[in-house]
């Protein structure tokens, strides 16, 4: 999975910094965690922590990791109990790491503290029992707190509405209608340069193409499983998947799919020159800004999920939760104080402070009830976000919804956020977040390592025609994925549904 980043106004590149002096004396606790170097953020001098100290009276000695490999190695040291800090923040811990750290006694159960010391988080969990279930261990413990974002990043379909309007085309609502639109994109010269250089549908790899499978009723996760009403199934060998691959092959044969889609990366297809002719009709991506320049953003609108059997569904990539962001270790003598500290981030004011800074200093409210940054977007990106906030870099605990993002004054950004919110209404989380036991997790990883490589490669070859999608070859594919453990994979995930 390539895109797990939290969705915070990515469309307008609204990210910031401004230097600050947060020098700590006699810190109360040791905080350790990951904040990627790409943000150029330094916890020791970040204004967010100074502002939080003013609110809570709590100060920290920081151990910040900016290299993901080094942080991964450090987490293994923590698992042995070596030199424990008091708190893990932006911890970037998988469900397996949380489980192991808790079972080894390195991090503690926070549930006994939540109702009293984290009332805002506790209220959210009571209102959304599925969130509480997702972070609760089999013994009822909650050893790690999540980031909650009701508008998570997703891989979506962005269609060039300028091209639709120029060619007098209706917005497609089915796979058949989309095929017709892509054909018109290819032959109608919608970019107006008198060359047939249009790329009707741009994508990166089979992983991204599989988001189009919703048009055939498929919303499996990366393990090729779906859970509905307590039953786990897979569409990998289904008639729907075969029909989906046949459709993709048709698009490929007609030159409607990007010929570089199986070899390029996002950076290789990205256009940064605002004067360059835009070649893309539809883009599979989290945001068009990963592919086209800011000036071309207005050309694209999010395409609602295509209909299948009269219904519209779409794969929810991550759900509302990012687990493994905050934990208190067994070395901490006063965990209730740290729980109260982090509770601030689950409030509206705390969320604003974490991701946008302080009203009147970093952003301002306008007369029409909207808000905007108090400086240029360049300054926001280069200074405000890295030195005044903790956005990006690593996922911080807290609660975010789309309300504040939809009040941003820039219309293009607001429209994009509203579109993603609309997509959320159709989105289905294929499988609920659970924690496998160590034995099941090891076996799932073994199966997935072999099964995924074969399935992704073979499906891509069906699309390109390197393997003809005949009855015989489809039977070989189905028998092979079964042999590689598909049914065992389904059974393991079935057993994990509580």
C-alpha positions as CSV (number, residue, x, y, z in Angstrom):
1,X,0.0,0.0,0.0
2,X,1.5,3.3,-1.0
3,X,-0.8,5.9,0.3
4,X,-1.5,5.9,4.0
5,X,-1.1,9.7,4.6
6,X,-3.6,11.6,6.6
7,X,-5.8,13.9,4.4
8,X,-5.3,17.5,5.5
9,X,-5.9,20.0,2.7
10,X,-3.4,18.4,0.4
11,X,-5.0,20.0,-2.6
12,X,-3.8,23.5,-1.8
13,X,-0.4,22.4,-0.4
14,X,-1.5,24.1,2.9
15,X,1.5,23.2,5.0
16,X,3.7,25.4,7.1
17,X,6.3,26.7,9.6
18,X,7.9,29.6,11.5
19,X,10.8,29.3,13.8
20,X,10.2,29.2,17.5
21,X,12.0,28.9,20.8
22,X,10.6,26.1,22.9
23,X,13.6,25.5,25.0
24,X,12.7,23.1,27.9
25,X,14.2,23.2,31.3
26,X,13.9,20.3,33.7
27,X,11.5,18.4,31.4
28,X,8.8,16.4,33.1
29,X,8.8,13.4,30.7
30,X,10.8,11.8,27.9
31,X,9.0,11.7,24.5
32,X,10.2,9.5,21.7
33,X,8.8,9.0,18.2
34,X,9.1,9.4,14.5
35,X,8.7,12.6,12.5
36,X,10.0,12.2,8.9
37,X,12.8,14.4,7.8
38,X,10.8,15.5,4.8
39,X,9.0,18.0,7.0
40,X,12.2,19.6,8.4
41,X,10.5,19.6,11.8
42,X,12.5,19.7,15.0
43,X,10.5,18.9,18.1
44,X,13.0,20.7,20.4
45,X,12.1,24.0,18.7
46,X,8.6,23.3,17.4
47,X,6.1,25.9,18.6
48,X,3.3,23.3,19.0
49,X,5.0,21.8,22.0
50,X,5.6,25.2,23.6
51,X,2.0,26.1,23.1
52,X,0.9,22.7,24.6
53,X,3.2,23.3,27.6
54,X,1.4,26.6,28.2
55,X,-2.0,24.8,28.1
56,X,-1.0,21.8,30.2
57,X,2.1,22.7,32.2
58,X,3.8,19.5,30.8
59,X,7.3,19.7,29.3
60,X,9.3,17.0,27.4
61,X,12.8,15.9,26.6
62,X,12.6,14.8,23.0
63,X,14.1,11.9,21.2
64,X,13.0,12.4,17.6
65,X,13.7,10.0,14.8
66,X,13.6,11.3,11.3
67,X,14.8,8.2,9.5
68,X,12.2,5.4,9.3
69,X,14.8,2.6,9.3
70,X,16.4,4.0,12.4
71,X,13.0,4.3,14.1
72,X,12.1,0.7,13.1
73,X,15.4,-0.4,14.7
74,X,14.7,1.6,17.8
75,X,11.2,0.1,18.2
76,X,12.9,-3.3,18.4
77,X,15.1,-2.0,21.2
78,X,12.1,-0.7,23.0
79,X,10.6,-4.1,22.8
80,X,13.5,-5.5,24.9
81,X,12.8,-2.8,27.5
82,X,16.0,-1.0,26.7
83,X,16.1,2.7,27.9
84,X,12.4,3.2,27.9
85,X,11.1,6.8,27.4
86,X,7.9,7.8,29.2
87,X,5.7,8.2,26.1
88,X,5.7,7.2,22.4
89,X,4.3,9.9,20.2
90,X,3.8,9.7,16.4
91,X,4.9,6.1,17.2
92,X,4.0,4.7,13.7
93,X,3.3,1.2,15.3
94,X,1.6,-1.6,13.5
95,X,-0.9,-3.7,15.2
96,X,1.7,-6.4,15.7
97,X,4.1,-4.0,17.3
98,X,1.5,-2.7,19.7
99,X,0.5,-6.3,20.6
100,X,4.1,-7.3,21.3
101,X,5.0,-4.2,23.2
102,X,2.0,-4.6,25.4
103,X,2.4,-8.3,26.0
104,X,6.1,-7.8,26.9
105,X,5.1,-5.2,29.4
106,X,6.8,-2.3,27.6
107,X,3.6,-0.2,27.2
108,X,0.6,-0.1,29.6
109,X,-3.1,-0.4,29.3
110,X,-4.5,3.1,29.0
111,X,-8.2,2.2,29.2
112,X,-8.4,2.6,33.0
113,X,-7.4,6.3,32.6
114,X,-9.6,7.3,29.6
115,X,-12.9,8.1,31.2
116,X,-11.4,10.3,33.9
117,X,-8.4,11.8,32.2
118,X,-9.4,11.8,28.5
119,X,-13.1,12.6,28.6
120,X,-13.1,13.9,25.0
121,X,-11.5,10.8,23.6
122,X,-13.7,8.6,25.8
123,X,-16.8,10.4,24.5
124,X,-15.8,9.7,20.9
125,X,-15.2,6.1,21.6
126,X,-18.6,5.7,23.3
127,X,-20.2,7.4,20.3
128,X,-18.3,5.2,17.9
129,X,-18.0,1.7,19.4
130,X,-16.4,0.4,16.2
131,X,-13.4,2.8,16.9
132,X,-13.1,1.4,20.4
133,X,-13.3,-2.1,19.2
134,X,-10.5,-1.4,16.6
135,X,-8.0,-0.4,19.3
136,X,-9.0,-2.9,22.0
137,X,-7.0,-6.1,22.6
138,X,-8.5,-9.5,23.2
139,X,-8.2,-9.0,26.9
140,X,-10.0,-5.6,26.8
141,X,-6.9,-3.5,27.1
142,X,-6.3,-0.3,25.1
143,X,-2.5,0.0,25.0
144,X,-2.2,2.5,22.2
145,X,-4.3,5.5,21.1
146,X,-5.3,6.3,17.5
147,X,-5.5,9.2,15.1
148,X,-9.1,9.6,14.0
149,X,-9.7,11.3,10.7
150,X,-13.2,11.1,9.2
151,X,-11.8,12.2,5.8
152,X,-8.9,9.9,5.3
153,X,-6.8,10.0,2.1
154,X,-8.0,7.6,-0.6
155,X,-7.1,6.7,-4.2
156,X,-9.9,8.2,-6.3
157,X,-11.0,8.7,-9.9
158,X,-10.3,12.3,-11.0
159,X,-11.8,13.1,-14.4
160,X,-11.0,16.0,-16.7
161,X,-14.2,18.0,-16.8
162,X,-12.8,20.5,-19.2
163,X,-12.5,17.7,-21.7
164,X,-15.9,16.5,-20.9
165,X,-17.4,19.9,-21.6
166,X,-15.3,20.5,-24.7
167,X,-16.5,17.2,-26.2
168,X,-20.0,17.7,-25.0
169,X,-19.9,14.5,-23.0
170,X,-22.0,13.5,-20.0
171,X,-20.3,12.4,-16.8
172,X,-20.0,8.6,-17.0
173,X,-21.9,6.5,-14.4
174,X,-21.1,3.0,-15.5
175,X,-18.1,1.0,-16.8
176,X,-19.7,1.1,-20.3
177,X,-20.2,4.8,-20.2
178,X,-16.7,5.4,-19.0
179,X,-15.4,3.3,-21.8
180,X,-17.2,5.5,-24.3
181,X,-15.8,8.7,-22.6
182,X,-12.3,7.3,-22.7
183,X,-12.6,6.6,-26.4
184,X,-13.7,10.1,-27.0
185,X,-10.8,11.4,-25.0
186,X,-8.4,9.4,-27.2
187,X,-9.8,10.5,-30.6
188,X,-11.4,13.9,-30.0
189,X,-8.2,16.0,-29.4
190,X,-9.7,17.5,-26.2
191,X,-6.4,19.1,-25.2
192,X,-6.5,21.0,-28.5
193,X,-2.9,20.6,-29.7
194,X,-3.9,18.8,-33.0
195,X,-2.0,15.7,-31.9
196,X,-3.4,12.3,-30.7
197,X,-1.2,12.4,-27.5
198,X,-4.0,12.2,-25.0
199,X,-3.7,9.5,-22.3
200,X,-7.3,8.7,-21.5
201,X,-6.7,6.9,-18.2
202,X,-3.6,7.2,-16.1
203,X,-2.7,4.8,-13.3
204,X,0.2,3.4,-11.4
205,X,0.3,-0.4,-11.2
206,X,-2.3,-3.1,-10.7
207,X,-2.8,-2.0,-7.1
208,X,-4.3,1.3,-8.3
209,X,-6.3,-0.3,-11.2
210,X,-8.0,-2.5,-8.6
211,X,-9.8,0.6,-7.3
212,X,-11.8,0.4,-10.6
213,X,-13.0,-3.0,-9.6
214,X,-15.9,-1.3,-7.7
215,X,-17.6,-1.0,-11.1
216,X,-17.9,-4.8,-10.9
217,X,-19.0,-5.0,-7.3
218,X,-15.5,-5.7,-5.9
219,X,-14.0,-3.9,-2.8
220,X,-11.5,-6.4,-1.5
221,X,-8.5,-5.2,0.6
222,X,-4.9,-5.8,-0.1
223,X,-5.2,-9.3,1.2
224,X,-8.0,-10.0,-1.3
225,X,-10.6,-10.4,1.3
226,X,-13.9,-8.7,2.2
227,X,-15.9,-9.1,5.4
228,X,-19.7,-8.6,5.4
229,X,-22.0,-9.5,8.2
230,X,-19.3,-11.6,9.9
231,X,-18.5,-13.6,6.8
232,X,-15.1,-13.3,5.1
233,X,-14.9,-13.9,1.3
234,X,-12.6,-13.2,-1.6
235,X,-13.4,-12.1,-5.1
236,X,-10.0,-13.1,-6.5
237,X,-11.4,-16.2,-8.4
238,X,-14.9,-14.8,-8.9
239,X,-16.7,-14.3,-12.2
240,X,-16.8,-10.6,-11.3
241,X,-13.0,-10.4,-11.2
242,X,-12.7,-12.2,-14.5
243,X,-15.2,-9.7,-16.1
244,X,-13.3,-6.8,-14.5
245,X,-9.9,-8.0,-16.0
246,X,-11.6,-8.6,-19.3
247,X,-12.8,-5.0,-19.3
248,X,-9.3,-3.7,-18.4
249,X,-7.9,-5.7,-21.3
250,X,-10.3,-4.2,-23.7
251,X,-9.3,-0.7,-22.5
252,X,-5.6,-1.7,-22.9
253,X,-6.2,-3.1,-26.4
254,X,-7.9,0.1,-27.5
255,X,-5.1,2.3,-26.1
256,X,-7.2,3.8,-23.4
257,X,-5.0,2.9,-20.5
258,X,-1.6,4.5,-20.0
259,X,1.0,2.4,-21.6
260,X,3.5,3.4,-18.9
261,X,1.1,2.5,-16.1
262,X,2.8,-0.7,-15.1
263,X,6.3,0.8,-15.1
264,X,6.0,4.5,-14.1
265,X,5.9,6.0,-10.6
266,X,4.0,9.1,-9.6
267,X,7.0,11.2,-9.9
268,X,7.7,9.9,-13.5
269,X,4.2,10.8,-14.7
270,X,4.1,14.2,-12.8
271,X,3.9,17.4,-14.8
272,X,5.4,20.4,-13.1
273,X,5.6,22.9,-16.0
274,X,2.4,24.9,-15.9
275,X,2.8,25.7,-19.6
276,X,2.9,22.1,-20.7
277,X,-0.1,20.6,-22.4
278,X,-2.0,18.3,-20.1
279,X,-2.4,14.8,-21.6
280,X,-4.5,13.1,-18.9
281,X,-8.2,12.5,-19.2
282,X,-8.8,10.5,-16.0
283,X,-6.2,10.0,-13.2
284,X,-6.2,7.4,-10.5
285,X,-4.6,9.1,-7.6
286,X,-5.2,10.6,-4.1
287,X,-5.1,14.1,-5.6
288,X,-4.5,15.5,-9.1
289,X,-1.7,17.6,-7.6
290,X,0.5,14.5,-7.5
291,X,0.4,14.5,-11.3
292,X,-0.5,17.9,-12.6
293,X,0.5,21.4,-11.6
294,X,-1.7,23.7,-9.4
295,X,-2.9,25.6,-12.4
296,X,-4.5,22.5,-13.9
297,X,-6.3,21.5,-10.7
298,X,-9.5,23.3,-11.9
299,X,-9.7,20.9,-14.8
300,X,-10.4,17.9,-12.6
301,X,-13.3,16.8,-10.6
302,X,-13.7,13.6,-8.5
303,X,-15.8,11.1,-10.4
304,X,-18.4,9.4,-8.2
305,X,-18.3,5.6,-8.0
306,X,-19.6,3.8,-11.1
307,X,-22.8,1.9,-10.7
308,X,-22.9,-1.9,-10.5
309,X,-26.2,-3.7,-10.3
310,X,-27.9,-0.4,-9.5
311,X,-25.6,0.4,-6.6
312,X,-22.5,2.6,-6.0
313,X,-19.8,1.4,-3.7
314,X,-16.1,2.2,-3.4
315,X,-13.2,0.8,-1.4
316,X,-12.4,2.7,1.8
317,X,-8.6,2.6,1.9
318,X,-7.9,3.1,5.6
319,X,-11.2,3.8,7.4
320,X,-11.4,6.5,10.0
321,X,-8.6,5.2,12.2
322,X,-4.8,5.2,12.1
323,X,-3.8,3.0,15.0
324,X,-0.5,3.0,16.9
325,X,0.1,6.7,17.3
326,X,0.4,7.2,21.1
327,X,1.4,4.9,24.0
328,X,2.7,5.3,27.6
329,X,5.5,3.0,28.7
330,X,5.9,1.1,31.9
331,X,8.7,3.5,32.8
332,X,6.2,6.4,33.3
333,X,5.3,7.1,36.9
334,X,2.3,9.3,36.2
335,X,0.5,8.0,33.1
336,X,-2.7,9.9,33.9
337,X,-0.9,13.2,33.2
338,X,0.2,12.1,29.8
339,X,-3.3,10.8,29.0
340,X,-4.7,14.2,30.0
341,X,-2.1,15.9,27.8
342,X,-3.0,13.8,24.7
343,X,-6.7,14.3,25.3
344,X,-6.3,17.9,24.2
345,X,-5.6,16.7,20.7
346,X,-9.0,15.0,20.6
347,X,-10.7,18.4,21.1
348,X,-11.6,20.9,18.4
349,X,-9.1,23.5,19.8
350,X,-6.4,21.0,20.2
351,X,-6.8,19.7,16.7
352,X,-6.6,23.3,15.3
353,X,-3.4,23.9,17.3
354,X,-1.8,20.7,16.1
355,X,-2.5,21.1,12.4
356,X,-3.1,24.8,11.8
357,X,-1.5,26.7,14.6
358,X,-3.2,29.6,16.5
359,X,-6.0,31.7,15.1
360,X,-4.9,35.3,14.6
361,X,-1.3,34.3,14.3
362,X,-1.0,31.5,11.8
363,X,-4.5,31.6,10.3
364,X,-7.4,34.1,10.4
365,X,-11.2,34.0,10.2
366,X,-12.7,36.0,7.5
367,X,-16.0,38.0,7.6
368,X,-17.8,35.3,5.6
369,X,-17.1,32.7,8.3
370,X,-14.3,31.1,6.3
371,X,-10.6,30.9,7.2
372,X,-7.4,31.4,5.4
373,X,-3.7,31.4,6.2
374,X,-2.2,34.6,7.6
375,X,0.6,34.5,5.1
376,X,1.5,33.3,1.6
377,X,1.1,29.6,0.8
378,X,4.8,29.4,0.2
379,X,5.5,30.6,3.7
380,X,2.9,28.2,5.1
381,X,4.5,25.3,3.3
382,X,8.1,26.2,4.1
383,X,7.8,27.7,7.6
384,X,4.4,27.6,9.4
385,X,3.6,23.9,9.2
386,X,7.1,22.5,10.0
387,X,7.8,24.8,13.0
388,X,4.3,25.8,14.3
389,X,2.4,22.5,13.8
390,X,2.9,18.8,13.8
391,X,1.1,18.0,10.5
392,X,2.6,15.4,8.2
393,X,5.9,13.7,8.8
394,X,4.3,11.0,11.1
395,X,0.8,10.5,12.2
396,X,-0.1,12.2,15.5
397,X,-2.9,11.1,17.8
398,X,-6.0,13.3,17.8
399,X,-9.4,13.8,16.1
400,X,-9.9,15.5,12.7
401,X,-13.1,15.9,10.7
402,X,-13.8,17.7,7.5
403,X,-15.8,20.6,9.0
404,X,-12.8,23.0,9.3
405,X,-11.3,21.9,6.0
406,X,-14.6,22.7,4.3
407,X,-14.4,26.3,5.7
408,X,-11.2,27.0,3.9
409,X,-11.6,30.1,1.7
410,X,-10.0,28.8,-1.4
411,X,-12.8,27.5,-3.6
412,X,-10.8,24.8,-5.5
413,X,-9.5,23.3,-2.3
414,X,-12.9,23.4,-0.6
415,X,-14.5,21.7,-3.7
416,X,-11.9,19.0,-3.6
417,X,-12.5,18.4,0.1
418,X,-16.2,18.3,-0.4
419,X,-15.7,15.8,-3.2
420,X,-13.7,13.5,-1.0
421,X,-16.4,13.8,1.7
422,X,-19.0,12.8,-0.9
423,X,-16.8,9.8,-1.9
424,X,-16.8,8.8,1.8
425,X,-20.5,8.3,1.7
426,X,-20.1,5.5,-0.9
427,X,-17.0,4.0,0.7
428,X,-16.9,0.6,2.4
429,X,-14.0,-0.6,4.6
430,X,-13.4,-4.1,3.1
431,X,-12.3,-5.6,6.4
432,X,-12.5,-4.2,10.0
433,X,-9.3,-3.3,11.8
434,X,-8.3,-6.2,14.0
435,X,-5.1,-7.5,15.7
436,X,-4.0,-11.0,14.6
437,X,-2.2,-13.2,17.1
438,X,1.5,-13.7,16.5
439,X,1.0,-17.2,14.9
440,X,-1.8,-16.1,12.6
441,X,0.1,-13.0,11.6
442,X,3.2,-14.9,10.7
443,X,1.2,-17.3,8.5
444,X,-0.8,-14.5,6.8
445,X,2.5,-12.8,5.9
446,X,3.9,-16.0,4.5
447,X,0.8,-16.6,2.3
448,X,0.5,-13.0,1.3
449,X,4.2,-12.7,0.3
450,X,3.7,-15.5,-2.3
451,X,0.1,-15.1,-3.2
452,X,0.2,-11.3,-3.8
453,X,3.2,-11.4,-6.0
454,X,1.7,-14.1,-8.2
455,X,-1.8,-12.6,-8.3
456,X,-0.8,-9.0,-9.0
457,X,1.7,-10.0,-11.8
458,X,-0.7,-12.4,-13.4
459,X,-3.7,-10.0,-13.3
460,X,-1.5,-7.4,-14.9
461,X,-0.5,-9.8,-17.7
462,X,-4.2,-10.6,-18.3
463,X,-4.7,-6.8,-18.7
464,X,-1.9,-6.4,-21.2
465,X,-2.7,-9.6,-23.0
466,X,0.7,-11.2,-22.2
467,X,-1.5,-14.0,-20.9
468,X,-4.7,-14.5,-22.9
469,X,-7.8,-14.6,-20.6
470,X,-9.1,-17.9,-21.9
471,X,-11.0,-20.5,-19.9
472,X,-7.9,-22.6,-19.6
473,X,-5.7,-19.8,-18.4
474,X,-8.3,-18.5,-15.9
475,X,-8.6,-22.0,-14.5
476,X,-4.9,-22.1,-14.1
477,X,-5.0,-18.8,-12.3
478,X,-7.8,-19.9,-9.9
479,X,-6.1,-23.2,-9.1
480,X,-2.7,-21.5,-8.5
481,X,-4.1,-18.9,-6.0
482,X,-5.9,-21.6,-4.2
483,X,-2.7,-23.6,-4.1
484,X,-0.9,-20.6,-2.7
485,X,-3.2,-20.5,0.2
486,X,-6.2,-18.3,-0.7
487,X,-8.7,-20.4,1.4
488,X,-6.3,-20.5,4.3
489,X,-6.0,-16.8,4.1
490,X,-9.8,-16.4,4.2
491,X,-10.0,-18.8,7.2
492,X,-7.3,-16.9,9.1
493,X,-9.1,-13.6,8.6
494,X,-12.4,-15.2,9.4
495,X,-11.1,-16.4,12.7
496,X,-9.9,-12.9,13.6
497,X,-13.4,-11.4,13.2
498,X,-14.7,-10.9,16.8
